[in-house]
């Protein structure tokens, strides 16, 4: 079950929401984007895990999910240059909004502020904040990172922030409890590089991350709604559509037929984890894919050994027992799957019962 970022802070409705999906058969639940500091949100009401009250709220969620046999990972988040310094949540910590370079993201969404929605150009940060993942995206993309020091310039330097964050998390939790999600195609939040630079950068980053023996890596394929038109003179899209799974999948998960005839160490090269990390996480790094999948396509990719798991997002939101429906033969190409997505009620509307569009979708079981 994919992370779909935008939800209130942990409360009784969150507990019910995640428990519903654990009962519905989700093999692995990935939470919504969860702030690692107060300074770093793009919208009001985003959940966090930077104070004791929030930790206690998430503990209620995880306890309930574990009680019904579910597994859940927290998606850590810092929105970087997307955070608006005029928002009250940004002012309270008394710290500047951080990002790799003083470059604004076009297509702002700050409708809670007076005037037109906007992002802003902010002061160049003097240090790299060890907080993922929107911030990571702006660090790895050369259109938003134009630093000239060790954190910018080459693919290796721009990848350094994400790699160092991953290492810091592994130092705390160990590689078996750390995962990652990348969207090489860009587009969303005014991100995107040329085709050749995209391939070179993400091949390097995923090679280095795979060598850290993390639990899983999710690759997001190009989907149209994640590649919107960017306002401007020409209103062009920023994304770089390409075959994400074909290009980067073998870096994370060598194809089974290749390993029958070739040494894994020789094939993987720099992506081969050290024996120490292999000891800490004896299972292979799992490869997941997300973005526009159908159950039939997902089943085939898993059967062919291309991926270890398929990640679905919005269909889980409107079908809290999505996996069980599929197991009963309620295929998405036929009947039994709710495909009516009311985006206006996703994760609540001010002044409306918070259960509407969040925990009130019926189950078929």
The 8 nearest C-alpha neighbors of each residue, nearest first, counted from 0:
[[1, 28, 311, 310, 25, 312, 27, 29],
 [2, 0, 312, 311, 29, 310, 3, 28],
 [1, 3, 31, 29, 30, 4, 312, 0],
 [4, 2, 31, 1, 312, 5, 32, 30],
 [3, 5, 31, 32, 2, 6, 30, 33],
 [6, 4, 45, 31, 346, 3, 7, 32],
 [5, 7, 346, 45, 4, 46, 8, 31],
 [8, 6, 44, 45, 46, 9, 5, 346],
 [7, 9, 46, 45, 44, 10, 6, 47],
 [10, 8, 56, 13, 57, 7, 46, 53],
 [9, 11, 13, 12, 56, 8, 14, 7],
 [12, 10, 14, 13, 15, 9, 60, 59],
 [13, 11, 15, 14, 10, 16, 354, 358],
 [12, 14, 16, 10, 15, 11, 9, 17],
 [13, 15, 60, 11, 12, 16, 17, 18],
 [14, 16, 12, 18, 13, 17, 19, 11],
 [17, 15, 13, 19, 358, 18, 14, 12],
 [16, 18, 20, 19, 14, 15, 13, 21],
 [17, 19, 21, 15, 64, 20, 16, 14],
 [20, 18, 22, 16, 17, 21, 319, 15],
 [19, 21, 23, 319, 17, 22, 18, 25],
 [20, 22, 69, 18, 23, 25, 19, 24],
 [23, 21, 19, 20, 24, 18, 67, 320],
 [320, 24, 22, 20, 21, 319, 323, 25],
 [23, 25, 322, 22, 21, 323, 26, 320],
 [26, 24, 21, 27, 0, 20, 23, 322],
 [25, 27, 24, 28, 70, 69, 0, 21],
 [28, 26, 70, 25, 71, 0, 29, 69],
 [27, 29, 71, 0, 70, 72, 30, 25],
 [30, 28, 2, 72, 1, 71, 73, 0],
 [31, 29, 2, 73, 74, 28, 72, 32],
 [30, 32, 4, 2, 3, 33, 74, 5],
 [31, 33, 4, 74, 76, 75, 30, 34],
 [34, 32, 47, 75, 76, 46, 74, 31],
 [33, 35, 47, 76, 36, 77, 75, 48],
 [34, 36, 49, 48, 47, 76, 75, 77],
 [37, 35, 38, 49, 34, 39, 47, 77],
 [38, 36, 39, 88, 92, 34, 89, 35],
 [37, 39, 89, 36, 40, 92, 88, 96],
 [38, 40, 77, 78, 82, 37, 79, 36],
 [41, 39, 82, 42, 78, 38, 77, 45],
 [40, 42, 82, 81, 78, 83, 39, 43],
 [41, 43, 40, 45, 44, 109, 82, 111],
 [44, 42, 45, 41, 40, 88, 111, 86],
 [43, 45, 7, 8, 46, 42, 6, 5],
 [44, 46, 7, 43, 6, 8, 42, 5],
 [47, 45, 8, 33, 7, 34, 44, 9],
 [48, 46, 34, 33, 49, 35, 53, 45],
 [47, 49, 53, 54, 35, 50, 34, 33],
 [48, 50, 35, 36, 47, 53, 34, 51],
 [51, 49, 53, 52, 48, 54, 47, 36],
 [50, 52, 54, 53, 55, 49, 48, 56],
 [53, 51, 55, 54, 50, 56, 48, 49],
 [52, 54, 56, 48, 55, 51, 50, 47],
 [53, 55, 51, 57, 56, 52, 48, 58],
 [56, 54, 58, 52, 53, 57, 51, 59],
 [57, 55, 53, 9, 54, 58, 59, 10],
 [56, 58, 60, 54, 59, 55, 9, 61],
 [57, 59, 55, 61, 60, 56, 62, 54],
 [60, 58, 62, 57, 56, 61, 63, 55],
 [59, 61, 14, 57, 58, 63, 62, 64],
 [60, 62, 64, 58, 63, 59, 65, 57],
 [63, 61, 65, 59, 64, 60, 58, 66],
 [62, 64, 66, 60, 61, 65, 18, 59],
 [65, 63, 61, 69, 18, 66, 62, 67],
 [66, 64, 68, 69, 62, 67, 63, 61],
 [65, 67, 63, 64, 68, 62, 69, 61],
 [66, 68, 65, 64, 69, 22, 63, 21],
 [67, 69, 65, 66, 64, 70, 21, 22],
 [70, 68, 65, 21, 64, 67, 71, 26],
 [69, 71, 27, 28, 65, 26, 64, 68],
 [70, 72, 28, 27, 29, 69, 73, 61],
 [73, 71, 29, 28, 30, 74, 70, 27],
 [72, 74, 30, 75, 29, 71, 33, 31],
 [75, 73, 32, 30, 33, 31, 29, 76],
 [76, 74, 33, 32, 34, 73, 131, 35],
 [77, 75, 34, 132, 131, 33, 32, 35],
 [76, 78, 39, 131, 79, 133, 34, 134],
 [79, 77, 133, 39, 81, 134, 40, 82],
 [80, 78, 134, 98, 81, 97, 77, 82],
 [79, 81, 98, 82, 97, 78, 96, 103],
 [82, 80, 78, 79, 41, 118, 83, 104],
 [81, 83, 41, 40, 80, 39, 78, 79],
 [82, 84, 85, 86, 81, 118, 41, 119],
 [85, 83, 89, 86, 96, 82, 90, 95],
 [86, 84, 83, 87, 89, 90, 112, 88],
 [87, 85, 89, 88, 84, 83, 90, 112],
 [86, 88, 90, 89, 91, 85, 84, 43],
 [89, 87, 86, 90, 91, 37, 38, 43],
 [88, 90, 38, 84, 87, 86, 91, 92],
 [91, 89, 87, 93, 88, 92, 84, 86],
 [90, 92, 93, 88, 89, 87, 38, 37],
 [93, 91, 94, 90, 38, 89, 37, 88],
 [92, 94, 91, 90, 95, 89, 38, 96],
 [95, 93, 92, 96, 38, 90, 89, 91],
 [96, 94, 97, 93, 84, 122, 89, 38],
 [95, 97, 84, 82, 94, 121, 80, 79],
 [98, 96, 79, 124, 95, 80, 99, 123],
 [97, 99, 80, 79, 100, 124, 134, 123],
 [98, 100, 144, 138, 124, 123, 137, 146],
 [101, 99, 123, 144, 102, 98, 145, 143],
 [100, 102, 123, 121, 120, 122, 103, 99],
 [103, 101, 120, 100, 143, 104, 121, 80],
 [102, 104, 120, 119, 118, 105, 101, 80],
 [105, 103, 189, 118, 188, 106, 102, 81],
 [104, 106, 107, 189, 103, 118, 229, 230],
 [105, 107, 229, 230, 117, 104, 108, 118],
 [117, 108, 106, 118, 116, 105, 109, 104],
 [107, 109, 116, 110, 117, 106, 118, 41],
 [110, 108, 116, 111, 117, 112, 107, 42],
 [109, 111, 116, 112, 108, 115, 113, 114],
 [110, 112, 109, 113, 43, 42, 116, 86],
 [113, 111, 110, 109, 114, 86, 116, 115],
 [114, 112, 111, 115, 110, 116, 109, 117],
 [115, 113, 112, 116, 110, 117, 111, 109],
 [114, 116, 117, 113, 110, 109, 112, 107],
 [117, 115, 109, 108, 107, 110, 114, 118],
 [107, 118, 116, 109, 108, 115, 119, 106],
 [117, 119, 107, 104, 103, 81, 105, 83],
 [120, 118, 103, 121, 117, 83, 104, 80],
 [119, 121, 103, 102, 101, 122, 118, 80],
 [122, 120, 101, 119, 123, 96, 102, 103],
 [121, 123, 101, 124, 120, 97, 95, 96],
 [124, 122, 101, 100, 125, 121, 99, 98],
 [123, 125, 97, 126, 98, 122, 99, 100],
 [126, 124, 123, 127, 99, 97, 122, 128],
 [125, 127, 124, 128, 99, 97, 123, 98],
 [126, 128, 129, 125, 124, 160, 99, 98],
 [127, 129, 130, 126, 97, 98, 134, 131],
 [130, 128, 164, 127, 131, 160, 163, 167],
 [129, 131, 128, 77, 35, 76, 132, 164],
 [132, 130, 76, 135, 77, 134, 133, 75],
 [131, 133, 135, 76, 134, 77, 136, 75],
 [134, 132, 78, 136, 135, 77, 79, 131],
 [133, 135, 79, 132, 137, 78, 136, 131],
 [134, 136, 132, 138, 133, 131, 137, 161],
 [137, 135, 133, 138, 139, 134, 140, 132],
 [136, 138, 134, 143, 140, 135, 139, 144],
 [139, 137, 135, 136, 144, 99, 140, 157],
 [138, 140, 157, 158, 136, 137, 135, 141],
 [141, 139, 137, 142, 138, 143, 144, 136],
 [142, 140, 144, 143, 145, 139, 192, 152],
 [141, 143, 140, 144, 192, 145, 191, 190],
 [144, 142, 137, 141, 140, 102, 100, 145],
 [145, 143, 141, 99, 100, 138, 146, 142],
 [146, 144, 100, 151, 141, 143, 147, 152],
 [145, 147, 151, 144, 148, 100, 152, 150],
 [146, 148, 151, 152, 145, 149, 150, 144],
 [147, 149, 150, 146, 151, 152, 156, 145],
 [148, 150, 151, 156, 147, 152, 146, 157],
 [151, 149, 156, 148, 157, 159, 146, 160],
 [152, 150, 146, 157, 156, 147, 149, 148],
 [151, 153, 147, 156, 146, 157, 145, 154],
 [154, 152, 156, 155, 157, 151, 200, 158],
 [153, 155, 200, 157, 156, 158, 152, 199],
 [154, 156, 158, 153, 157, 159, 203, 200],
 [157, 155, 150, 151, 159, 153, 158, 154],
 [156, 158, 139, 151, 154, 159, 150, 155],
 [159, 157, 155, 139, 156, 160, 161, 204],
 [158, 160, 162, 156, 157, 161, 163, 155],
 [159, 161, 163, 162, 158, 164, 157, 135],
 [162, 160, 164, 163, 135, 159, 158, 165],
 [161, 163, 159, 165, 164, 160, 166, 158],
 [162, 164, 166, 160, 165, 161, 159, 167],
 [165, 163, 167, 161, 166, 162, 129, 160],
 [164, 166, 162, 168, 163, 167, 161, 169],
 [165, 167, 163, 169, 164, 168, 170, 162],
 [168, 166, 164, 170, 165, 169, 163, 171],
 [169, 167, 165, 171, 170, 166, 172, 164],
 [168, 170, 173, 166, 174, 172, 171, 167],
 [171, 169, 167, 168, 173, 172, 166, 174],
 [172, 170, 168, 169, 173, 167, 166, 174],
 [171, 173, 169, 176, 170, 168, 174, 177],
 [172, 174, 169, 175, 170, 176, 171, 279],
 [175, 173, 213, 169, 177, 176, 212, 280],
 [174, 176, 214, 280, 173, 213, 177, 279],
 [177, 175, 174, 173, 172, 214, 178, 213],
 [178, 176, 174, 213, 214, 175, 169, 168],
 [179, 177, 215, 214, 213, 216, 176, 180],
 [178, 180, 216, 217, 215, 181, 177, 213],
 [179, 181, 217, 216, 218, 182, 178, 219],
 [182, 180, 218, 183, 219, 217, 179, 216],
 [181, 183, 219, 184, 185, 218, 220, 180],
 [184, 182, 185, 181, 201, 197, 243, 219],
 [183, 185, 239, 240, 238, 182, 221, 186],
 [186, 184, 191, 238, 190, 183, 187, 182],
 [238, 185, 187, 226, 237, 190, 191, 189],
 [186, 188, 225, 226, 189, 185, 190, 227],
 [187, 189, 190, 104, 186, 106, 105, 81],
 [188, 190, 187, 104, 186, 105, 237, 191],
 [191, 189, 186, 185, 188, 187, 237, 140],
 [190, 192, 185, 238, 237, 186, 239, 140],
 [193, 191, 197, 196, 194, 140, 142, 239],
 [192, 194, 196, 195, 197, 239, 191, 198],
 [193, 195, 197, 196, 239, 198, 192, 241],
 [194, 196, 198, 197, 193, 199, 192, 200],
 [197, 195, 199, 193, 198, 194, 200, 192],
 [198, 196, 194, 200, 195, 199, 192, 193],
 [197, 199, 195, 201, 196, 200, 202, 194],
 [200, 198, 196, 202, 197, 201, 195, 203],
 [201, 199, 154, 197, 203, 202, 198, 196],
 [202, 200, 204, 203, 198, 199, 205, 197],
 [201, 203, 205, 199, 200, 204, 198, 206],
 [202, 204, 206, 201, 200, 205, 207, 199],
 [205, 203, 201, 207, 206, 202, 158, 208],
 [206, 204, 208, 202, 207, 203, 209, 201],
 [207, 205, 270, 203, 209, 204, 208, 202],
 [206, 208, 210, 204, 205, 209, 270, 203],
 [209, 207, 205, 211, 210, 206, 204, 162],
 [210, 208, 206, 211, 270, 212, 207, 251],
 [209, 211, 272, 270, 271, 207, 208, 212],
 [210, 212, 208, 209, 213, 272, 276, 207],
 [213, 211, 210, 209, 284, 272, 174, 276],
 [214, 212, 174, 177, 178, 215, 211, 175],
 [215, 213, 175, 284, 178, 177, 176, 174],
 [216, 214, 285, 178, 284, 213, 286, 179],
 [215, 217, 179, 286, 180, 178, 287, 285],
 [218, 216, 287, 180, 288, 286, 179, 181],
 [217, 219, 288, 181, 180, 289, 182, 287],
 [220, 218, 289, 182, 290, 288, 181, 217],
 [219, 221, 290, 243, 289, 222, 218, 182],
 [220, 222, 240, 184, 219, 223, 290, 241],
 [223, 221, 225, 224, 290, 220, 291, 226],
 [222, 224, 226, 225, 221, 227, 186, 238],
 [223, 225, 226, 222, 227, 187, 221, 186],
 [226, 224, 187, 223, 222, 227, 186, 221],
 [225, 227, 186, 223, 187, 224, 238, 236],
 [228, 226, 236, 224, 225, 229, 187, 186],
 [227, 229, 236, 235, 234, 230, 226, 237],
 [228, 230, 234, 235, 236, 106, 227, 231],
 [231, 229, 234, 106, 228, 105, 232, 233],
 [232, 230, 234, 233, 229, 235, 105, 228],
 [231, 233, 234, 230, 235, 229, 228, 236],
 [232, 234, 231, 235, 230, 229, 228, 236],
 [235, 233, 230, 231, 229, 228, 232, 236],
 [236, 234, 228, 233, 229, 237, 230, 231],
 [235, 237, 228, 229, 238, 227, 226, 186],
 [238, 236, 186, 191, 190, 189, 235, 226],
 [186, 237, 239, 185, 191, 184, 226, 236],
 [238, 240, 184, 194, 185, 191, 241, 237],
 [241, 239, 184, 221, 238, 242, 194, 185],
 [242, 240, 243, 239, 184, 221, 194, 220],
 [243, 241, 245, 244, 246, 240, 220, 221],
 [242, 244, 246, 245, 220, 241, 247, 218],
 [245, 243, 248, 247, 246, 242, 218, 220],
 [244, 246, 242, 243, 248, 247, 249, 305],
 [247, 245, 243, 244, 248, 242, 249, 198],
 [248, 246, 250, 244, 249, 243, 245, 202],
 [247, 249, 244, 250, 251, 245, 252, 246],
 [250, 248, 253, 252, 251, 247, 254, 246],
 [251, 249, 247, 248, 252, 206, 253, 205],
 [250, 252, 249, 248, 209, 253, 286, 247],
 [251, 253, 249, 250, 248, 254, 286, 285],
 [254, 252, 249, 255, 250, 251, 257, 258],
 [253, 255, 257, 256, 249, 252, 305, 304],
 [256, 254, 257, 258, 253, 304, 259, 305],
 [255, 257, 259, 258, 254, 260, 253, 261],
 [258, 256, 254, 255, 259, 260, 261, 253],
 [259, 257, 261, 260, 255, 256, 263, 262],
 [260, 258, 256, 257, 261, 255, 262, 263],
 [259, 261, 258, 257, 262, 256, 263, 255],
 [262, 260, 258, 257, 259, 263, 266, 265],
 [261, 263, 265, 264, 266, 258, 260, 259],
 [264, 262, 266, 265, 267, 258, 261, 253],
 [265, 263, 267, 262, 266, 268, 271, 270],
 [266, 264, 262, 268, 263, 267, 261, 271],
 [265, 267, 263, 264, 268, 262, 261, 253],
 [268, 266, 270, 264, 271, 265, 263, 269],
 [267, 269, 270, 265, 271, 266, 264, 263],
 [268, 270, 271, 267, 206, 210, 207, 272],
 [271, 269, 210, 206, 267, 209, 268, 207],
 [270, 272, 210, 267, 269, 268, 264, 273],
 [273, 271, 210, 211, 212, 270, 276, 277],
 [272, 274, 275, 276, 277, 271, 210, 211],
 [273, 275, 277, 276, 278, 272, 279, 271],
 [276, 274, 278, 277, 273, 279, 272, 280],
 [277, 275, 279, 278, 273, 274, 280, 212],
 [276, 278, 274, 280, 281, 275, 279, 273],
 [277, 279, 275, 276, 281, 280, 274, 273],
 [278, 280, 276, 277, 281, 275, 174, 173],
 [279, 281, 175, 277, 278, 282, 174, 276],
 [282, 280, 277, 278, 279, 283, 276, 175],
 [281, 283, 280, 284, 277, 214, 175, 285],
 [284, 282, 285, 281, 212, 214, 280, 252],
 [285, 283, 214, 215, 213, 212, 286, 282],
 [286, 284, 215, 307, 283, 214, 216, 287],
 [285, 287, 306, 216, 307, 215, 217, 252],
 [288, 286, 217, 308, 309, 306, 307, 216],
 [287, 289, 218, 217, 309, 219, 310, 286],
 [290, 288, 219, 310, 218, 220, 311, 309],
 [289, 291, 220, 219, 292, 222, 221, 288],
 [290, 292, 222, 293, 289, 220, 221, 311],
 [293, 291, 290, 296, 297, 294, 289, 311],
 [292, 294, 296, 295, 297, 291, 331, 332],
 [295, 293, 297, 296, 298, 292, 331, 330],
 [296, 294, 298, 297, 293, 299, 292, 330],
 [295, 297, 299, 293, 298, 294, 300, 292],
 [298, 296, 294, 300, 295, 299, 309, 293],
 [299, 297, 295, 301, 296, 300, 294, 302],
 [298, 300, 302, 296, 301, 297, 303, 295],
 [301, 299, 297, 303, 305, 302, 298, 306],
 [300, 302, 304, 306, 298, 299, 303, 307],
 [303, 301, 299, 304, 300, 298, 305, 306],
 [304, 302, 300, 301, 305, 299, 306, 255],
 [305, 303, 301, 302, 306, 300, 255, 254],
 [304, 306, 300, 303, 301, 254, 307, 248],
 [307, 305, 301, 286, 304, 308, 287, 300],
 [308, 306, 286, 285, 301, 287, 304, 305],
 [307, 309, 287, 306, 310, 301, 286, 288],
 [308, 310, 288, 287, 297, 289, 311, 307],
 [309, 311, 289, 1, 0, 288, 287, 308],
 [312, 310, 1, 0, 289, 314, 315, 309],
 [311, 313, 1, 315, 314, 0, 3, 2],
 [312, 314, 316, 315, 317, 311, 3, 340],
 [315, 313, 316, 317, 312, 318, 311, 338],
 [316, 314, 318, 313, 312, 317, 319, 321],
 [315, 317, 313, 314, 318, 319, 312, 357],
 [316, 318, 314, 315, 360, 319, 337, 313],
 [317, 319, 315, 321, 320, 316, 314, 337],
 [318, 320, 20, 315, 321, 23, 19, 316],
 [23, 321, 319, 318, 323, 322, 362, 20],
 [320, 322, 318, 324, 323, 319, 315, 23],
 [323, 321, 24, 325, 324, 320, 326, 25],
 [322, 324, 326, 325, 320, 321, 24, 23],
 [325, 323, 321, 327, 329, 322, 326, 320],
 [324, 326, 329, 328, 322, 327, 323, 330],
 [325, 327, 323, 328, 324, 322, 329, 330],
 [328, 326, 324, 325, 329, 323, 330, 322],
 [327, 329, 325, 326, 330, 324, 335, 323],
 [330, 328, 335, 325, 324, 327, 334, 336],
 [331, 329, 333, 332, 328, 325, 334, 336],
 [330, 332, 333, 336, 329, 334, 294, 293],
 [333, 331, 330, 334, 293, 329, 336, 294],
 [334, 332, 330, 331, 329, 335, 336, 328],
 [333, 335, 336, 329, 330, 331, 332, 337],
 [334, 336, 329, 337, 333, 330, 324, 331],
 [337, 335, 331, 334, 338, 329, 330, 318],
 [336, 338, 339, 318, 317, 335, 314, 340],
 [337, 339, 340, 336, 314, 317, 331, 318],
 [338, 340, 337, 341, 317, 314, 336, 342],
 [341, 339, 342, 338, 317, 313, 314, 337],
 [340, 342, 343, 344, 339, 345, 356, 317],
 [343, 341, 345, 344, 340, 356, 346, 339],
 [344, 342, 341, 345, 348, 347, 356, 346],
 [345, 343, 356, 347, 342, 341, 348, 346],
 [344, 346, 342, 356, 347, 343, 357, 341],
 [347, 345, 357, 6, 344, 356, 5, 348],
 [346, 348, 353, 344, 345, 356, 355, 357],
 [347, 349, 351, 344, 350, 353, 346, 343],
 [350, 348, 351, 347, 353, 352, 344, 346],
 [349, 351, 348, 352, 353, 347, 355, 344],
 [352, 350, 348, 349, 353, 347, 355, 354],
 [351, 353, 354, 355, 350, 347, 348, 349],
 [354, 352, 347, 355, 351, 357, 348, 346],
 [353, 355, 358, 357, 352, 359, 356, 12],
 [356, 354, 357, 353, 352, 359, 347, 358],
 [355, 357, 344, 345, 354, 359, 346, 347],
 [356, 358, 354, 346, 355, 359, 345, 347],
 [359, 357, 354, 16, 360, 356, 355, 15],
 [358, 360, 355, 354, 357, 356, 361, 317],
 [359, 361, 358, 317, 318, 362, 319, 356],
 [362, 360, 359, 363, 318, 319, 317, 358],
 [363, 361, 364, 320, 319, 318, 360, 23],
 [362, 364, 361, 324, 320, 335, 323, 318],
 [363, 362, 320, 323, 324, 23, 361, 327]]
